């Protein structure tokens, strides 16, 4: 009972803030919870589906939520696991261990000798195993077998990235080289960032037809859009230099969204600027951009240390924004009409609709 009244009041307050912006779009808060009290979450009464919708890993557990916010499962974790994007598979490893173990739904599938660090694609079909000196990533599948190119070598790995809801992935290095592979490990992109510099960020479209690479040095940065089937690439120079990675999102038709220091940039597949949206200057660190068929959802931390959340239409109109002063970061996941925010301390869920229901 001690959790019921606070959850009820909080839910009532949150649901007062319903936005009906232009073009008939509406944003509804659905549920929220502190991560440490997630078992007491007050689920949304408006979401009827109880199918799996969101997963998150903490230092002690892998938590899976249904789309309405109900906690479906909590798998104990030691803190050293690589987890697939859908939360269905994970690999246990140790910093100074000699073995890795692959699990699905609490059942161990295989174990093998390895000192590598695992990274899993959305459904766990594609797995990168990064060696200790970060000079190569071995490519295996969920059966534990090497596939495709088998190894992606380079000089000091700087980024590993997977498609958000596909099983394509890419690896970039400080020497400027990068490669991307398909679900079977076959090569779909292989190049070096132009004008020298390192690979700082990567993104791969869900269908594998496009790869976005952010690279540069202390003098300047640029982004490149590679058309994997046509073998073409296009570049766009950024106005600012980033010390490390920034948020990228590449769609299935090659449209690229980039979080620059003080603006969100939206480029066509030919890397020409469609429009930009000014934002409060970002600080270096975690940020994310996701999209559905209606809009983009962006989470980042501003220079002043306040985490910010925005929803921007495909035409560049900001229809919703909110500050989260208590969160040191925000990670965004989109599942159809639902937008999940994972902060350092809490979870939030919104739904986006074309019209009020």
C-alpha positions in Angstrom: 0.0 0.0 0.0 2.9 2.4 0.7 3.7 2.4 -3.1 0.1 2.7 -4.2 -0.7 6.3 -3.2 2.5 7.9 -4.6 2.2 5.9 -7.8 -1.5 6.9 -8.2 -0.7 10.6 -7.6 2.3 10.6 -9.9 0.3 8.9 -12.6 -2.5 11.4 -12.4 -0.2 14.3 -12.6 1.7 12.9 -15.5 -1.4 12.3 -17.5 -2.5 15.9 -17.1 0.3 16.8 -19.6 -1.1 15.7 -22.8 0.1 17.6 -25.9 -2.0 18.2 -29.0 0.5 19.9 -31.3 0.3 20.7 -35.0 -0.8 18.2 -37.7 -3.0 16.3 -35.3 -0.1 14.7 -33.4 -0.6 13.9 -29.7 1.9 12.9 -27.1 0.7 11.0 -24.0 2.8 10.0 -20.9 2.0 6.3 -20.2 4.0 5.2 -17.2 7.1 5.9 -15.2 9.0 4.2 -12.4 12.3 4.5 -10.5 14.5 1.6 -11.6 15.1 0.4 -8.0 11.3 0.1 -7.4 10.4 -1.2 -10.8 8.5 -4.2 -9.4 6.0 -1.7 -8.0 5.5 0.1 -11.3 2.0 1.4 -12.0 1.3 0.1 -15.6 -0.5 2.2 -18.2 -4.2 1.7 -18.3 -4.4 2.8 -22.0 -2.0 0.2 -23.5 -3.8 -3.0 -24.0 -1.0 -5.1 -25.5 0.9 -7.2 -22.9 3.6 -8.3 -25.4 7.3 -7.7 -24.6 8.3 -4.1 -25.3 11.4 -3.0 -23.5 14.4 -4.4 -21.7 17.2 -2.8 -19.7 20.3 -4.1 -17.9 21.3 -2.9 -14.5 24.3 -3.9 -12.5 22.3 -6.7 -10.8 19.6 -7.8 -13.3 18.3 -7.9 -16.8 14.8 -6.5 -16.6 12.1 -7.1 -19.3 8.9 -5.0 -19.4 5.7 -5.6 -21.3 4.5 -2.8 -23.5 2.1 -1.6 -20.8 4.9 -1.4 -18.2 4.3 -4.5 -16.3 7.6 -6.2 -15.2 7.6 -9.5 -17.1 10.9 -11.0 -16.0 14.1 -10.2 -14.0 17.2 -12.3 -14.7 20.0 -11.9 -12.1 23.1 -10.4 -13.6 26.6 -10.0 -12.3 27.3 -6.8 -14.3 29.6 -8.4 -16.9 27.2 -9.6 -19.6 26.7 -8.6 -23.2 23.0 -8.4 -24.0 21.1 -8.5 -27.3 18.9 -5.5 -28.2 15.7 -7.4 -27.6 16.8 -8.7 -24.2 16.3 -12.3 -25.2 20.0 -13.4 -25.2 23.1 -12.6 -23.3 26.7 -13.7 -22.9 28.4 -14.0 -19.5 32.1 -13.2 -19.4 34.8 -12.0 -16.9 37.4 -9.2 -17.2 40.2 -11.7 -16.5 38.3 -14.9 -17.3 39.0 -17.6 -19.9 35.4 -18.6 -20.9 32.3 -17.0 -22.2 28.8 -18.5 -21.9 25.8 -17.8 -24.2 22.3 -17.8 -22.7 18.7 -17.5 -24.0 15.8 -17.2 -21.6 17.9 -18.4 -18.6 19.0 -21.5 -20.5 22.7 -21.9 -21.3 23.2 -22.7 -25.0 27.0 -23.0 -25.2 30.3 -22.3 -23.5 33.7 -21.8 -25.1 37.2 -20.7 -24.2 37.7 -17.0 -24.8 39.2 -13.9 -23.3 37.2 -11.6 -25.5 34.4 -9.0 -24.7 31.0 -9.8 -26.3 28.7 -7.4 -28.2 25.3 -8.7 -29.5 23.0 -7.5 -32.3 19.3 -6.9 -31.8 18.2 -10.6 -31.9 21.6 -12.1 -31.0 22.1 -13.5 -34.4 25.3 -11.5 -35.0 28.0 -11.3 -32.3 31.3 -9.4 -32.1 34.0 -10.6 -29.7 36.5 -7.9 -29.1 40.0 -9.0 -28.1 41.9 -7.6 -25.1 44.1 -5.1 -27.0 41.1 -4.0 -29.1 42.9 -4.8 -32.3 40.3 -7.1 -33.8 36.7 -8.2 -33.4 35.9 -11.9 -34.1 32.5 -12.4 -35.8 30.4 -15.4 -34.7 26.7 -16.4 -34.7 24.4 -17.5 -31.9 25.6 -21.1 -32.3 29.1 -19.9 -31.3 30.6 -20.5 -34.8 32.7 -18.1 -36.8 30.9 -16.7 -39.8 31.5 -14.6 -42.9 34.7 -12.5 -42.7 35.5 -14.2 -39.3 37.6 -11.3 -38.1 37.5 -7.5 -38.4 41.0 -6.1 -37.7 42.2 -2.6 -37.0 44.3 -0.4 -34.7 42.4 0.2 -31.5 38.7 -0.2 -31.7 36.8 3.1 -31.2 33.2 2.1 -31.8 31.0 -1.0 -32.2 27.5 -0.4 -33.5 24.5 -2.5 -34.5 21.3 -1.8 -36.4 18.5 -0.9 -33.9 16.1 -3.6 -35.0 18.2 -5.6 -37.5 21.2 -7.9 -37.3 23.7 -5.8 -39.2 26.7 -4.4 -37.4 29.8 -2.3 -37.8 33.2 -1.8 -36.2 35.4 1.3 -36.4 39.0 2.0 -35.3 41.3 4.8 -34.3 43.3 4.3 -37.5 40.2 5.4 -39.5 39.3 2.0 -40.9 35.8 0.6 -40.5 33.8 -2.4 -41.7 30.2 -3.4 -41.6 28.7 -6.9 -41.9 25.4 -8.6 -42.4 23.6 -11.2 -40.2 25.7 -14.0 -41.9 29.0 -12.1 -41.3 29.4 -11.2 -44.9 31.0 -7.8 -45.7 28.6 -5.0 -46.7 31.0 -2.0 -46.2 34.8 -1.6 -46.0 36.5 1.7 -46.1 38.5 4.4 -44.3 37.4 7.9 -43.2 38.5 10.5 -45.6 41.3 13.1 -44.8 42.6 10.9 -42.0 41.3 10.9 -38.4 39.5 8.3 -36.4 36.1 6.7 -36.5 34.1 8.3 -33.7 30.5 7.1 -34.3 28.7 4.6 -36.6 25.1 3.7 -37.4 23.7 0.9 -39.6 20.2 0.9 -41.0 17.9 -2.0 -40.1 17.9 -3.3 -43.6 21.7 -3.0 -44.0 21.4 -0.8 -47.1 23.0 2.2 -45.5 25.9 2.8 -43.1 26.6 6.2 -41.5 30.1 7.0 -40.2 31.2 10.0 -38.1 35.0 10.6 -38.3 37.6 13.2 -37.9 40.5 14.6 -35.8 41.1 17.7 -33.7 40.8 19.9 -36.8 37.3 18.9 -37.9 34.6 16.2 -38.2 32.4 15.0 -41.0 29.7 12.4 -41.5 29.5 10.0 -44.4 26.6 8.0 -45.7 27.5 4.8 -47.5 25.1 3.1 -49.9 26.1 -0.6 -49.4 24.3 -2.0 -52.4 25.5 0.7 -54.9 29.0 1.2 -53.5 28.6 4.9 -53.3 29.2 7.4 -50.5 28.4 11.0 -49.7 29.9 13.4 -47.1 28.8 16.3 -45.0 31.1 18.5 -42.9 30.1 19.1 -39.3 30.3 22.6 -37.8 31.9 21.3 -34.6 34.6 18.9 -33.6 33.6 16.1 -31.2 36.0 14.6 -28.7 34.3 11.2 -29.0 31.1 9.8 -30.3 27.8 11.5 -30.9 24.3 10.2 -31.7 23.5 9.1 -35.2 20.4 7.5 -36.7 20.3 6.1 -40.3 16.9 5.1 -41.6 16.1 2.3 -44.1 15.9 4.9 -46.9 19.2 6.5 -46.0 18.0 9.6 -44.2 20.6 10.5 -41.5 20.0 12.3 -38.2 23.0 13.7 -36.4 23.4 15.3 -33.0 26.0 18.1 -33.5 27.1 20.3 -30.6 24.4 22.9 -30.9 22.0 21.6 -33.5 20.2 18.5 -34.8 21.0 17.9 -38.4 18.8 16.0 -40.8 20.4 14.9 -44.1 19.0 13.1 -47.1 20.6 10.0 -48.5 23.0 12.1 -50.6 24.2 13.8 -47.4 22.6 17.2 -48.3 21.1 19.1 -45.4 17.3 18.9 -45.4 16.9 21.0 -42.2 18.4 21.6 -38.8 17.0 22.3 -35.4 18.9 24.5 -32.9 19.3 22.9 -29.4 20.9 23.8 -26.1 24.6 22.8 -26.5 25.3 19.2 -25.7 28.1 17.9 -23.5 30.2 14.9 -24.5 28.8 11.6 -23.4 25.8 9.3 -24.1 23.1 10.5 -26.4 20.6 8.7 -28.7 18.3 9.4 -31.6 15.5 7.0 -32.7 12.5 7.3 -35.0 9.1 5.8 -35.9 6.9 6.6 -38.9 5.8 10.0 -37.4 8.8 11.6 -35.7 12.3 11.4 -34.2 12.9 11.0 -30.4 16.1 12.4 -29.0 17.7 12.1 -25.6 21.0 13.9 -24.6 22.7 15.8 -21.8 23.2 19.5 -22.2 26.4 21.3 -21.3 24.9 22.5 -18.0 24.4 18.8 -17.0 20.6 18.7 -17.5 19.3 15.7 -19.5 16.9 16.7 -22.3 14.2 14.9 -24.3 12.7 16.1 -27.6 10.3 14.8 -30.2 10.7 16.3 -33.6 8.5 15.7 -36.7 9.9 14.5 -40.0 9.5 18.1 -41.2 11.6 19.6 -38.4 8.9 20.8 -36.0 9.6 20.3 -32.3 6.4 19.1 -30.8 7.5 18.0 -27.3 10.4 18.7 -25.1 11.1 18.1 -21.4 14.1 18.5 -19.1 15.1 15.8 -16.6 17.5 17.5 -14.1 17.7 14.4 -11.9 19.0 12.1 -14.7 22.7 12.1 -15.6 21.8 10.6 -19.0 18.8 9.5 -21.2 18.7 6.5 -23.5 15.8 6.3 -26.0 14.1 3.2 -27.4 11.2 3.4 -29.9 8.8 0.5 -30.4 6.0 1.5 -32.8 4.0 4.3 -31.2 5.8 3.9 -27.8 8.9 5.8 -26.8 10.8 4.5 -23.8 13.3 6.6 -21.9 15.9 5.0 -19.6 17.6 7.5 -17.3 20.2 7.0 -14.6 17.6 6.5 -12.0 14.2 6.1 -13.6 12.2 4.9 -16.6 9.6 6.8 -18.6 7.2 5.8 -21.4 5.3 8.1 -23.8 3.1 7.2 -26.8 2.8 9.2 -30.0 -0.3 9.3 -32.1 -1.5 11.0 -35.2 -4.6 12.3 -33.5 -6.2 12.4 -30.1 -8.1 9.2 -29.2 
